[in-house]
Structures are given as structure tokens and as C-alpha cells.
Amino acid sequence: MELSSPLTETHSYLKKQMLQRFGDIVHRHNLSFGMWEDGLMDKDKQNLPYDRDEIFHPDLDVYAFTWQTVWEWGGGSRPYNMANGGYKV
């Protein structure tokens, strides 16, 4: 069971804000960027990726570098979730 607290809510909010601001800067300079998958995962949504269209400009290429892909550990679906979420894998 996951406990909700002001600290975890603040962390989630700040992480999303950081991604939005970073995405705006990268888009403004006509670049694309990539990051590890866990930086794009929303703990509030059972570790599914953030809604790409909600955070990033539609023209921005965002690459997710998936590394937790061991099927037995429950990570086998992560690359598919990232790709289905609109991220380039």
C-alpha cells in the first residue's frame, strides 16, 4: 500500500513541472531529447508513462531509454507502454 503525503504529492508535481519546462526549452531550440524511462513514469498511475501530449509540445521528439525490461521482474511491458504513450523507444 502506498501512502500519500504532501511530500510525495509535491515530488510528483515538481517532476511534472520540470519535464514541462525542460521540454519547452528543448523545443524552443529545435532539439530532441531522451532520458531514462523512470524519469517519464508517473508513480501516481502505477508507473505508467506521463501523458506525453499533456507535458510536451507535439512536434518535440522525446526518446525513452528503457532499461528495466526483465520480464520476471514485471518490466517486460515497459518499452511497449512507453511506445504506446507516444514516446520514441
N, C-alpha and C positions, 0 to 999 in steps of 0.2 A: 504494500500500500504506500502510495506516495503522499507525503504531507505537503500541504500548500501553506506557504508563508509569504509575508511581504518580501522577504529576501529572494525567494525563488521567482515570484512574480516580477520583481524588479530586474532580476537577471534575464528573464525571458524578454521583457520589454526592451532592455538595453541591447541585447543581442540583435533583436529585430531592427532597432533603430540604427545600430552600427552597420548592419548589412545594407539597409536602405541608403544611408549616407555614402558608404563606400561604393555602392552600385551607381549612385548619381555622379560621383567623381570620376569613376572609370568610364561611364557613358559619355560624360562631357568631353573627355579626351579621346573619344572614339577608340577605346580599347576593349578587350575582353579580359576576363579574369577567371581563375579557378581556385578552388580551395578544397580541403578535405571535406568529405561528406558530412562528418559530425558537426561542422560549422554551419551547415544548412539544414540541420534536423531540428524539429520542434518537439521538445520534451513534453509539451502540453498535449501534443497529438500523437502520443505513443511512438515517438521517434520517427514520424513520417516527415518528409521534407516540408519546409515552409512553402506556402503557395507562391510560386515564382512570379506570377502576374501581379500579386499584391505588393511585392517588395521591389522588383526590378523592372526597369524600362523594357518594353517588348523587343526592342532592337539590340539589347545587350546579350552577348553570348556569355553564359555562365557555365563553367565546367565544374563538375563534381568528381573529385578523385576518390573513388570508393576503395576502401581498404579493409573494412570489416565485413568480409564476404564468406566466412566459413559457415557452411550450411548447418553443421551440427550445433553451432552457437546461435543460430537464428538469424544470421546476417545474409543468407543467400538471396533474399529478396531486395536487399538494399539497392543494388545497381538498377534493378527494374523499377523500384519506387522512384528513384532519382530521375531516370529517363522518362517515366510516365508523368512525373511532375514538371516536365519541361526543361530539365537541366541536361546539358551535354555530359555524357559519361565517357 
